[in-house]
């Protein structure tokens, strides 16, 4: 191929014909690099001859119009030895005095004494971790909560719904008593019959706390600790209340409740409003009787599924009575009295006459 064609195909000529490039390519570096091993000591730099012959630092352009290649970028700067570390500032934890250490030690000893006293109270059964929260009375009342009750905390998850329904049923029973009291006031006003009012008022005052303590709390404790004895107490008391609620719903004259019969008899000659009020109270009484029956059947089905029995209830009652501190003290006192009487009788030689003559049997000294 002719030189004319070479000039046409490459307007800059041959870039590899530059003298600096041919000199660098022709330089042999085997003599300088053969003896150098960079892995022997990484902290020692390679010889100057090896670094100088590794390649040109600057490449100049082949021609005036060619690109210029500058020098290679420098590495990261090394801080000078004259730079100083930051000033040391002691913290507050390192500047504690002797008094501070004594104060902390006294505080730790006080907390340890409180924990020991709390453990002793828990061991003796005189410490209540959970503060009473029922009944939820306002702060200005002269009395406060006297027991702790929390269905979400004390009752197992599978029994929380039935216990919550029982609590709602108890509150509905209070509404039933209030409705019966309103019916008693109306009957006293319209028919001049104060007996219903007296009975409804006494029922409200007595059955409100009595129903809570006699059947709801036993049911609550039965599901809380799987107690057959509390189940038995609930069934006994709640069945009596169910019978009473059925009698109230029927409205037998003289029962003290505004049931169905009383509502029917109130329609004659006493006005529409009075009859409507009595029938409304009758519906409330009937609905409570039905709800009580369903609650009793539901609790009984759960009770039978847990494997509880009357024998287990008797065993729990016996163990509970014998573990009571007052019962134990009374039994110990009776045993001491009996032993003292027997010892006195034995050592006195039968001083008590039986048939006019002293008894000579016994221990003699």
C-alpha angles and dihedrals in degrees: 000000000000126000090245091062089048091055091049095049095043113031092185096051124228109335092195090061091074111122095228093054095047090049093052092047093049095050112103116219100174092100092056100040102039094076095042119097113180092195096062096077117357091192093063118081119229118261118283092242091055092048093047094048096045091089143314116288093214130029117200123210121268093232140004093267096045125104119274119231114205131207121293117269116263122244127250116302117254115224115245121250090242093072112106128214119250118279116270115242117189116226127230091255089061095050098059114142128216091260091054091052091050091049092051091048091052091049091051091049091050092051091048090052091050091051091049092050091048092050090050091050091049090049091052093045095240098111123083112198093190117062119226112266104170132120094031098223125168120258096252093063116107091232131049139201114308104188141034119243129166119153094193092054107034104032121073115250095248092056101040094092096053092045091049090051090050089053091051089048090054091052089048088053089058088052089051091053091049091049090050089050090054089050090050091052090049092048090049091050098044104031098025090237111143095174094082091048093051093048094046092048093049090046091054094049096044106032097047096070093024095059092048095049098036104046113003097050093046089051090047092050092043093059092038097057102013091247117176091193092059089047089056092050090050094050093048097048097036092050090055090050090048091055090048092049091051090052089049092049091051090050100219108193110258094024091107096236132106097235134151099294093047090049092051093049091049092064095075115086100337104093136259097272093054092049092048090051093050093048090049091054089046091055090051091052093048093048091052092050091052092047091050091052092051091047092051092050092047095049091046092053091051090046092054092047093055093062095244121151142177092258090056090050091052091049091050091049092050093047091045093051094047093047092053111111095219092050090049092050092048092049092048091049092049091048092050091048092050093048091047092051092048093048092047092050092048096048096044092061095237100305092174110093117228106181101010094290127085118253110250096195119104142067115323128196 
